[in-house]
């Protein structure tokens, strides 16, 4: 348990240090202050120089699919939290447990198979819109890759049994998810 808390604190510290790097994008350009966090020449688009609309579509598609893929997990956490902390009658708690099992059986495939696909879309989005003014999107992408790879290792039992417990604890750690969400959001606000 202490290792998970330590890893969570490291993730938060990395996110905090990432915000220090984000300030480099706030410099004025040679023509004066333009009310933007970055200069126009800070973007490098190695593949599609003129397809900014497609790049934005890929980013939005990744964000919406990320929401859909993790909806079953969010529903499960909400139902479990309600069952644990709300003063509900026993029959309602049992009905919620049954609902949680049903929604997991029906929807968890979205979580298992969409997240790796989303990672591919997110990588394409990053490759087509890298920005030199901040390292936060890269940091968020690294955390996302780590969480998805750990999830794949757990799902398909590709890691040794001794490591599987720690991989599961890291993969399901809410602090890491919140740090990834915060880093990606702040990074995109700086880039936009």
Phi and psi in degrees as a GROMACS rama.xvg file:
@    title "Ramachandran Plot"
@    xaxis  label "Phi"
@    yaxis  label "Psi"
@TYPE xy
-65.6854  -33.3818  UNK-2
-65.5183  -38.2724  UNK-3
-67.0363  -43.0465  UNK-4
-62.5738  -42.0551  UNK-5
-62.2976  -45.6514  UNK-6
-63.2166  -37.346  UNK-7
-64.3092  -43.4302  UNK-8
-64.665  -36.8009  UNK-9
-63.3231  -42.7938  UNK-10
-61.8214  -40.7002  UNK-11
-66.477  -41.5074  UNK-12
-63.0299  -41.0593  UNK-13
-61.8367  -41.8889  UNK-14
-63.0248  -39.1844  UNK-15
-66.9138  -42.5834  UNK-16
-67.2751  -31.5452  UNK-17
-61.9673  -33.2265  UNK-18
-69.4049  -24.7271  UNK-19
-66.4553  -39.047  UNK-20
-69.1318  -24.8761  UNK-21
-67.7819  -23.6983  UNK-22
-68.1246  -17.3614  UNK-23
-65.4308  -22.4667  UNK-24
-80.6355  -0.141748  UNK-25
-98.4156  14.0359  UNK-26
-77.0126  150.606  UNK-27
-73.4713  149.559  UNK-28
-91.7887  177.285  UNK-29
-68.9173  -11.2942  UNK-30
-100.904  5.56977  UNK-31
109.984  174.721  UNK-32
-71.0574  131.875  UNK-33
-118.524  14.8158  UNK-34
62.1482  23.4466  UNK-35
-119.457  154.364  UNK-36
-78.0482  -14.5355  UNK-37
-141.484  165.737  UNK-38
-89.8531  157.898  UNK-39
-63.203  -30.9926  UNK-40
-82.487  7.74888  UNK-41
-84.0522  -11.0149  UNK-42
-90.7973  138.153  UNK-43
-124.563  118.306  UNK-44
-115.793  98.1129  UNK-45
-73.4686  -24.2763  UNK-46
-103.033  -54.2779  UNK-47
-120.134  91.9249  UNK-48
-63.3783  -33.0716  UNK-49
-106.891  0.323647  UNK-50
-100.718  58.54  UNK-51
-68.1593  -32.0552  UNK-52
-65.2675  -41.975  UNK-53
-64.4664  -36.7585  UNK-54
-64.6676  -43.7669  UNK-55
-64.9636  -38.3186  UNK-56
-62.6764  -42.0776  UNK-57
-62.3499  -41.1481  UNK-58
-65.0231  -43.2057  UNK-59
-67.9667  -38.666  UNK-60
-63.1953  -42.5102  UNK-61
-62.2651  -42.0187  UNK-62
-65.0237  -46.25  UNK-63
-67.5039  -41.1358  UNK-64
-66.8977  -33.4307  UNK-65
-62.2893  -39.4756  UNK-66
-64.2862  -46.3651  UNK-67
-64.8655  -43.6906  UNK-68
-65.1778  -30.3441  UNK-69
-102.733  4.72054  UNK-70
-59.9328  -44.7571  UNK-71
-60.1064  -36.5625  UNK-72
-67.5862  -43.7273  UNK-73
-63.4003  -42.2064  UNK-74
-62.2812  -42.3422  UNK-75
-63.0119  -43.7545  UNK-76
-64.1902  -39.6866  UNK-77
-64.1686  -45.1593  UNK-78
-65.9482  -44.9476  UNK-79
-62.7708  -41.3709  UNK-80
-64.4375  -40.6014  UNK-81
-63.6094  -45.0791  UNK-82
-62.907  -35.4836  UNK-83
-79.0124  -40.4019  UNK-84
-107.009  -20.3709  UNK-85
-87.0184  139.223  UNK-86
-79.288  85.5772  UNK-87
-110.481  153.163  UNK-88
-64.9167  154.822  UNK-89
-58.4874  -41.0618  UNK-90
-65.6092  -34.0992  UNK-91
-70.9497  -39.1751  UNK-92
-61.9589  -41.2533  UNK-93
-66.0071  -38.3017  UNK-94
-64.6874  -39.4133  UNK-95
-66.2264  -38.8743  UNK-96
-61.855  -42.2207  UNK-97
-65.3727  -42.3283  UNK-98
-60.4779  -40.9928  UNK-99
-64.4339  -44.3039  UNK-100
-61.122  -42.6001  UNK-101
-64.4842  -47.2841  UNK-102
-67.1834  -33.4061  UNK-103
-66.2477  -44.036  UNK-104
-63.2385  -35.8532  UNK-105
-83.6757  -32.2183  UNK-106
-116.966  -14.6747  UNK-107
-64.8966  -21.2538  UNK-108
-59.7193  -30.8198  UNK-109
-60.5115  -43.446  UNK-110
-66.0923  -43.1698  UNK-111
-69.4837  -37.8643  UNK-112
-107.241  -24.5296  UNK-113
-77.7547  -36.4798  UNK-114
-59.6391  -44.1148  UNK-115
-63.295  -36.5392  UNK-116
-65.0946  -40.1703  UNK-117
-63.2829  -37.3184  UNK-118
-60.5045  -40.2029  UNK-119
-62.8416  -42.2901  UNK-120
-65.5478  -41.9223  UNK-121
-64.5827  -38.5299  UNK-122
-64.3625  -41.9285  UNK-123
-62.2467  -44.2885  UNK-124
-58.6849  -43.6418  UNK-125
-67.6177  -44.4488  UNK-126
-62.5899  -32.6261  UNK-127
-91.0414  0.0128224  UNK-128
-145.637  30.9228  UNK-129
-57.8135  141.589  UNK-130
-125.827  130.242  UNK-131
-81.2626  -8.48799  UNK-132
-81.8735  -14.4099  UNK-133
-154.102  151.112  UNK-134
-102.59  3.40173  UNK-135
-64.3912  -42.8157  UNK-136
-60.5409  -37.3583  UNK-137
-65.2368  -41.3592  UNK-138
-63.3909  -44.2945  UNK-139
-62.0282  -39.219  UNK-140
-65.9746  -38.6322  UNK-141
-62.6043  -44.0675  UNK-142
-64.0265  -42.0438  UNK-143
-62.2809  -44.5761  UNK-144
-59.8793  -43.9725  UNK-145
-61.0471  -46.6181  UNK-146
-65.0084  -42.9447  UNK-147
-66.8361  -43.7709  UNK-148
-63.005  -42.9625  UNK-149
-61.145  -41.0053  UNK-150
-61.4513  -42.4139  UNK-151
-65.0738  -41.2901  UNK-152
-61.594  -38.011  UNK-153
-71.9082  -49.0691  UNK-154
-60.4353  -46.0074  UNK-155
-98.2987  11.6969  UNK-156
49.8093  51.3884  UNK-157
-95.4466  -6.55986  UNK-158
-108.451  155.785  UNK-159
-58.9954  150.618  UNK-160
-58.7137  -34.6385  UNK-161
-65.7933  -32.1295  UNK-162
-89.5289  -22.7153  UNK-163
-56.3142  -39.5481  UNK-164
-61.8156  -45.2855  UNK-165
-69.8015  -37.5754  UNK-166
-62.0223  -41.7559  UNK-167
-64.41  -43.9703  UNK-168
-63.0649  -39.4812  UNK-169
-70.4896  -43.6534  UNK-170
-61.1796  -36.3482  UNK-171
-96.7466  7.52925  UNK-172
-72.2477  116.959  UNK-173
-63.5991  -31.03  UNK-174
-65.0493  -38.3573  UNK-175
-66.9519  -41.9771  UNK-176
-61.8933  -44.6387  UNK-177
-64.4255  -39.2688  UNK-178
-63.5528  -42.3207  UNK-179
-62.8752  -45.2646  UNK-180
-61.6975  -43.9716  UNK-181
-64.6592  -45.7784  UNK-182
-63.3448  -44.9677  UNK-183
-64.8994  -41.531  UNK-184
-65.8432  -50.0462  UNK-185
-63.1222  -42.0417  UNK-186
-60.4047  -41.409  UNK-187
-71.9569  -32.7555  UNK-188
-66.3476  -36.6109  UNK-189
-70.4113  -42.8452  UNK-190
-67.1984  -40.7712  UNK-191
